[in-house]
Amino acid sequence: MPLHRRIPKRGFTNIFRTEFRTVNIDRLGQFGAGSVVDPDSMLRAGLLKKGKSGVKVLGNGAITVALTVRAHRFTDAAARKIEAAGGTAQRIQD
């Protein structure tokens, strides 16, 4: 029997993949205006669960409060909405 038929075909798992915890931008409105929102404050507020390595902010929803958001990754829509509300999106280096 040929080798390619003897080997199981179950796909590929990248062991170097970085998994991010995600939070939508509409959930960040619960913080006060002018506050600094980082992964620790999101965890304390119950927006994130423990585990995985980084935080990615998604642009689903709207934000009306000017915040300084610090996260590992931002979608383009999330960064635009944060800056349109008068805040800043700061990327944390890995």
C-alpha positions as protocol buffer text, in pm:
chain_id: "A"
residue {
  index: 1
  type: MET
  ca { x: 0 y: 0 z: 0 }
}
residue {
  index: 2
  type: PRO
  ca { x: 144 y: 347 z: -88 }
}
residue {
  index: 3
  type: LEU
  ca { x: 262 y: 576 z: 190 }
}
residue {
  index: 4
  type: HIS
  ca { x: 8 y: 853 z: 120 }
}
residue {
  index: 5
  type: ARG
  ca { x: -276 y: 606 z: 179 }
}
residue {
  index: 6
  type: ARG
  ca { x: -124 y: 466 z: 500 }
}
residue {
  index: 7
  type: ILE
  ca { x: -86 y: 800 z: 679 }
}
residue {
  index: 8
  type: PRO
  ca { x: -398 y: 936 z: 854 }
}
residue {
  index: 9
  type: LYS
  ca { x: -544 y: 1255 z: 706 }
}
residue {
  index: 10
  type: ARG
  ca { x: -655 y: 1471 z: 993 }
}
residue {
  index: 11
  type: GLY
  ca { x: -545 y: 1820 z: 896 }
}
residue {
  index: 12
  type: PHE
  ca { x: -282 y: 2050 z: 1040 }
}
residue {
  index: 13
  type: THR
  ca { x: -251 y: 2223 z: 1376 }
}
residue {
  index: 14
  type: ASN
  ca { x: -16 y: 2519 z: 1386 }
}
residue {
  index: 15
  type: ILE
  ca { x: 160 y: 2502 z: 1722 }
}
residue {
  index: 16
  type: PHE
  ca { x: 289 y: 2859 z: 1683 }
}
residue {
  index: 17
  type: ARG
  ca { x: -55 y: 3018 z: 1639 }
}
residue {
  index: 18
  type: THR
  ca { x: -139 y: 3310 z: 1867 }
}
residue {
  index: 19
  type: GLU
  ca { x: -494 y: 3299 z: 2003 }
}
residue {
  index: 20
  type: PHE
  ca { x: -656 y: 3627 z: 2106 }
}
residue {
  index: 21
  type: ARG
  ca { x: -941 y: 3701 z: 2343 }
}
residue {
  index: 22
  type: THR
  ca { x: -1190 y: 3928 z: 2169 }
}
residue {
  index: 23
  type: VAL
  ca { x: -1406 y: 4212 z: 2293 }
}
residue {
  index: 24
  type: ASN
  ca { x: -1650 y: 4419 z: 2087 }
}
residue {
  index: 25
  type: ILE
  ca { x: -1629 y: 4795 z: 2099 }
}
residue {
  index: 26
  type: ASP
  ca { x: -1986 y: 4841 z: 2222 }
}
residue {
  index: 27
  type: ARG
  ca { x: -1894 y: 4666 z: 2549 }
}
residue {
  index: 28
  type: LEU
  ca { x: -1629 y: 4932 z: 2625 }
}
residue {
  index: 29
  type: GLY
  ca { x: -1895 y: 5200 z: 2678 }
}
residue {
  index: 30
  type: GLN
  ca { x: -1936 y: 5099 z: 3042 }
}
residue {
  index: 31
  type: PHE
  ca { x: -1604 y: 5263 z: 3133 }
}
residue {
  index: 32
  type: GLY
  ca { x: -1603 y: 5630 z: 3229 }
}
residue {
  index: 33
  type: ALA
  ca { x: -1500 y: 5904 z: 2990 }
}
residue {
  index: 34
  type: GLY
  ca { x: -1126 y: 5963 z: 2976 }
}
residue {
  index: 35
  type: SER
  ca { x: -1033 y: 5635 z: 3144 }
}
residue {
  index: 36
  type: VAL
  ca { x: -757 y: 5404 z: 3029 }
}
residue {
  index: 37
  type: VAL
  ca { x: -887 y: 5061 z: 2931 }
}
residue {
  index: 38
  type: ASP
  ca { x: -627 y: 4785 z: 2925 }
}
residue {
  index: 39
  type: PRO
  ca { x: -652 y: 4404 z: 2939 }
}
residue {
  index: 40
  type: ASP
  ca { x: -637 y: 4402 z: 3320 }
}
residue {
  index: 41
  type: SER
  ca { x: -927 y: 4645 z: 3357 }
}
residue {
  index: 42
  type: MET
  ca { x: -1129 y: 4449 z: 3097 }
}
residue {
  index: 43
  type: LEU
  ca { x: -1067 y: 4130 z: 3294 }
}
residue {
  index: 44
  type: ARG
  ca { x: -1176 y: 4297 z: 3621 }
}
residue {
  index: 45
  type: ALA
  ca { x: -1492 y: 4430 z: 3453 }
}
residue {
  index: 46
  type: GLY
  ca { x: -1583 y: 4081 z: 3331 }
}
residue {
  index: 47
  type: LEU
  ca { x: -1542 y: 4155 z: 2960 }
}
residue {
  index: 48
  type: LEU
  ca { x: -1270 y: 3891 z: 2914 }
}
residue {
  index: 49
  type: LYS
  ca { x: -1213 y: 3540 z: 3036 }
}
residue {
  index: 50
  type: LYS
  ca { x: -879 y: 3414 z: 3160 }
}
residue {
  index: 51
  type: GLY
  ca { x: -654 y: 3229 z: 2921 }
}
residue {
  index: 52
  type: LYS
  ca { x: -504 y: 3282 z: 2577 }
}
residue {
  index: 53
  type: SER
  ca { x: -234 y: 3537 z: 2522 }
}
residue {
  index: 54
  type: GLY
  ca { x: -362 y: 3867 z: 2383 }
}
residue {
  index: 55
  type: VAL
  ca { x: -665 y: 4093 z: 2343 }
}
residue {
  index: 56
  type: LYS
  ca { x: -817 y: 4196 z: 2012 }
}
residue {
  index: 57
  type: VAL
  ca { x: -1076 y: 4475 z: 1993 }
}
residue {
  index: 58
  type: LEU
  ca { x: -1344 y: 4419 z: 1729 }
}
residue {
  index: 59
  type: GLY
  ca { x: -1545 y: 4697 z: 1567 }
}
residue {
  index: 60
  type: ASN
  ca { x: -1894 y: 4557 z: 1624 }
}
residue {
  index: 61
  type: GLY
  ca { x: -2125 y: 4824 z: 1767 }
}
residue {
  index: 62
  type: ALA
  ca { x: -2072 y: 5190 z: 1848 }
}
residue {
  index: 63
  type: ILE
  ca { x: -1892 y: 5387 z: 2116 }
}
residue {
  index: 64
  type: THR
  ca { x: -1974 y: 5739 z: 2234 }
}
residue {
  index: 65
  type: VAL
  ca { x: -1725 y: 5776 z: 2521 }
}
residue {
  index: 66
  type: ALA
  ca { x: -1370 y: 5904 z: 2466 }
}
residue {
  index: 67
  type: LEU
  ca { x: -1139 y: 5629 z: 2596 }
}
residue {
  index: 68
  type: THR
  ca { x: -774 y: 5537 z: 2575 }
}
residue {
  index: 69
  type: VAL
  ca { x: -787 y: 5170 z: 2478 }
}
residue {
  index: 70
  type: ARG
  ca { x: -472 y: 4959 z: 2506 }
}
residue {
  index: 71
  type: ALA
  ca { x: -482 y: 4616 z: 2340 }
}
residue {
  index: 72
  type: HIS
  ca { x: -263 y: 4379 z: 2140 }
}
residue {
  index: 73
  type: ARG
  ca { x: -465 y: 4408 z: 1817 }
}
residue {
  index: 74
  type: PHE
  ca { x: -738 y: 4629 z: 1672 }
}
residue {
  index: 75
  type: THR
  ca { x: -952 y: 4586 z: 1366 }
}
residue {
  index: 76
  type: ASP
  ca { x: -951 y: 4886 z: 1132 }
}
residue {
  index: 77
  type: ALA
  ca { x: -1316 y: 4960 z: 1209 }
}
residue {
  index: 78
  type: ALA
  ca { x: -1254 y: 4951 z: 1585 }
}
residue {
  index: 79
  type: ALA
  ca { x: -960 y: 5193 z: 1565 }
}
residue {
  index: 80
  type: ARG
  ca { x: -1161 y: 5434 z: 1348 }
}
residue {
  index: 81
  type: LYS
  ca { x: -1460 y: 5428 z: 1585 }
}
residue {
  index: 82
  type: ILE
  ca { x: -1244 y: 5485 z: 1894 }
}
residue {
  index: 83
  type: GLU
  ca { x: -1070 y: 5782 z: 1732 }
}
residue {
  index: 84
  type: ALA
  ca { x: -1400 y: 5922 z: 1600 }
}
residue {
  index: 85
  type: ALA
  ca { x: -1533 y: 5926 z: 1956 }
}
residue {
  index: 86
  type: GLY
  ca { x: -1231 y: 6131 z: 2068 }
}
residue {
  index: 87
  type: GLY
  ca { x: -1023 y: 5850 z: 2217 }
}
residue {
  index: 88
  type: THR
  ca { x: -700 y: 5679 z: 2122 }
}
residue {
  index: 89
  type: ALA
  ca { x: -619 y: 5319 z: 2029 }
}
residue {
  index: 90
  type: GLN
  ca { x: -277 y: 5217 z: 2158 }
}
residue {
  index: 91
  type: ARG
  ca { x: -126 y: 4888 z: 2050 }
}
residue {
  index: 92
  type: ILE
  ca { x: 58 y: 4685 z: 2314 }
}
residue {
  index: 93
  type: GLN
  ca { x: 372 y: 4518 z: 2181 }
}
residue {
  index: 94
  type: ASP
  ca { x: 380 y: 4140 z: 2212 }
}
